[in-house]
């Protein structure tokens, strides 16, 4: 089958091949024929080593499709079911799933996915990025990673919910707990940042500021909920105008840099919440003083997969989309085939798009 493969960590392009094989599903596993998959910035992070990923690997983690085969012991899914791929699914039984009520932090199934190569080329194992590998015509995952959705949900919509939308909207409503009438600033207007904006709007924030370096992205941000849009060098002046220089109630960082994480922390008021959504490099250190942590009483919190329980929150995203609270089709800047994947990766790296979707 056809798939886009990362041959070596650090490669700037993927190898588009038609000789990739996928195994049959084993006990507790399902095979999914991918119908649509979004190109996410985390794919670039896996390629350049920001996110650890063994190579060779079929990249992609944001996808939806149809179950084509079911392994032994899988009872709640069947051939023909429409599903979204969850790249970090809960096991449903561990301390995070049961006691801590934070199933997004469960790593049991994800670790199994990550170390089990279901792809191969010429008999040699090939991994799936984040345990998935949606840049392929088919993949095999544990049954917990296949979340059933209604058949009338377009595959393109389902694919976006699988990562970017859930991550950004979830950061706003699940992690930050944004309240009606509050003020919010979002750093970065890519797919996740735009989803943060939409989540803040859905939560009822009255002032929503988008921050980005590119004029086109700032204009697009206004279509998805931003009441104001500004480049970084204009944020302080806008903060003074909108908050009497007290700072915003909430900030969300969707870039993954210690510089913008620090800016997000500085942008909020005393007692405010700064939510880190972007994925940064392990060696990129964020510095805070011991005094300011005590004096400001700010909350600095990370958001992993939008603090989501994918078993219910994927459907909640669908409900919000149906109600017109989320514009997901509008986020799709371009549709393409797998043959165009490298062009799509470069366009995303240049900041020219919100989300691009590959269809099979």
C-alpha angles and dihedrals in degrees: 000000000000121000141152111244132195104218098186135010107256096035111136095208136043125236110241106213137174097198100073116125129202125205126239115261115269127207111317093011136108134203117227126197102215114228100173135009131180125223106237129189088239087069088063089046089055091048096050096041100252086120113039111246128161115230144260092050140156102237129217131081106180107083151124134200148129128298109243100175137017128207127223117290097024107125107160097056131058140183110284096031115137111230145174118227112239108202092195107033126175121247090214095223111064129094092266093051096044113020103028096037090222105115091165087072094054108115101178098097094033092057090050090050093048097052098040112083109205094173128074141179117204090344093306116121120253122191128223117236110256086358090295121076103194094172086088137081091244139007140181123228138162111277091250089066094060111078113192117230134182114280093236092065108102113243090233091057091046093051093055092050088055093075126339100044095041091046096050101035090042091052088057101044105023105032105027096031090212111204130217114272094019130130122245136183121198122199112209128024103214122116095294094042092051088050089052089054092050091048092051090050092048090050090057102253110166098201117043119173122192119204122195140137096235124078093210092055092048090054091048090050090064089061091058102048109292112137090189133022126195143162117247094260091058098049098090092054091048091047089055091050096046103035104023084250092295093117136243123295093234139014130189123198113205101169108072103231129124089225094059092038088057090047090051090053092048093048096064128081125247105289092020128131127245112194119198110210102155122090114237134186118275092239095050101100126202116213126208128170121243091232098052092050089058098038101044098043089208122162116233110188136169121223117212113192090340091295084279136168094210091198090071106010095063087060090045089056089051090050091051090048091051090050092053094248092118125044102205101157088054090059092064106097096175141004120212147155126256089262088069096050097112092050087051093050092051092048090052092048089053090052095241098130143042099211133346121200127207116206127198 
